[in-house]
Amino acid sequence: MQDVNNHPLLIHCRRGKHRTGCLVGCLRKMQRWYLSSIFDEYQRFAGAKARVSDQRFIERFDVSSSKR
């Protein structure tokens, strides 16, 4: 996902909110986005279906454990 040679990316799940939102949130964290910006983007797409548990998952995602 981080290799721009693989872009554009299509990431989706059944509804495109929770699993996709978590994955994209973790990607944004790897891209060194501020958590506030990550959560703003997540909220924009998840809307009323946003989950605090998803945001906690993204917040706790350990970037150092991912391969670059």
C-alpha positions as CSV (number, residue, x, y, z in Angstrom):
1,M,0.0,0.0,0.0
2,Q,2.8,2.4,0.7
3,D,4.5,1.8,-2.6
4,V,3.1,4.6,-4.9
5,N,3.8,2.4,-7.9
6,N,0.8,0.3,-6.7
7,H,-1.5,3.4,-6.7
8,P,-4.3,4.0,-7.1
9,L,-5.6,1.6,-4.6
10,L,-9.1,0.1,-4.2
11,I,-9.8,-0.8,-0.6
12,H,-13.3,-1.9,0.2
13,C,-15.5,-4.1,2.3
14,R,-19.3,-4.7,2.3
15,R,-20.2,-1.2,3.4
16,G,-16.9,0.6,3.2
17,K,-17.0,1.9,6.8
18,H,-15.6,-0.1,9.6
19,R,-13.0,-2.5,8.2
20,T,-12.1,-0.2,5.4
21,G,-12.0,2.8,7.8
22,C,-9.7,0.9,10.1
23,L,-7.4,-0.1,7.3
24,V,-7.2,3.3,5.8
25,G,-6.8,4.9,9.3
26,C,-3.8,2.6,9.9
27,L,-2.4,3.5,6.5
28,R,-2.8,7.2,7.3
29,K,-0.9,6.6,10.5
30,M,1.9,5.0,8.6
31,Q,1.9,8.1,6.3
32,R,2.4,10.1,9.5
33,W,-1.0,11.9,9.5
34,Y,-2.1,13.5,12.7
35,L,-4.6,11.4,14.6
36,S,-7.1,14.3,14.5
37,S,-6.9,14.3,10.7
38,I,-7.2,10.5,10.6
39,F,-10.3,10.6,12.8
40,D,-11.8,13.4,10.8
41,E,-11.5,11.4,7.6
42,Y,-12.9,8.3,9.3
43,Q,-15.9,10.2,10.7
44,R,-16.6,11.8,7.3
45,F,-17.0,8.3,5.7
46,A,-18.4,6.3,8.6
47,G,-21.0,9.0,9.5
48,A,-23.5,7.9,12.1
49,K,-22.0,4.4,12.0
50,A,-18.6,5.6,13.4
51,R,-17.3,3.4,16.2
52,V,-15.1,4.5,19.1
53,S,-13.6,1.0,19.1
54,D,-12.4,1.5,15.5
55,Q,-10.8,4.8,16.5
56,R,-9.1,3.1,19.5
57,F,-7.8,0.4,17.2
58,I,-6.3,3.0,14.9
59,E,-4.8,5.0,17.8
60,R,-3.2,1.8,19.2
61,F,-1.9,0.6,15.9
62,D,1.9,0.2,16.2
63,V,3.4,1.7,13.1
64,S,6.8,0.4,14.1
65,S,5.6,-3.2,13.7
66,S,4.7,-2.7,10.0
67,K,7.1,-3.4,7.1
68,R,8.1,-0.5,5.0
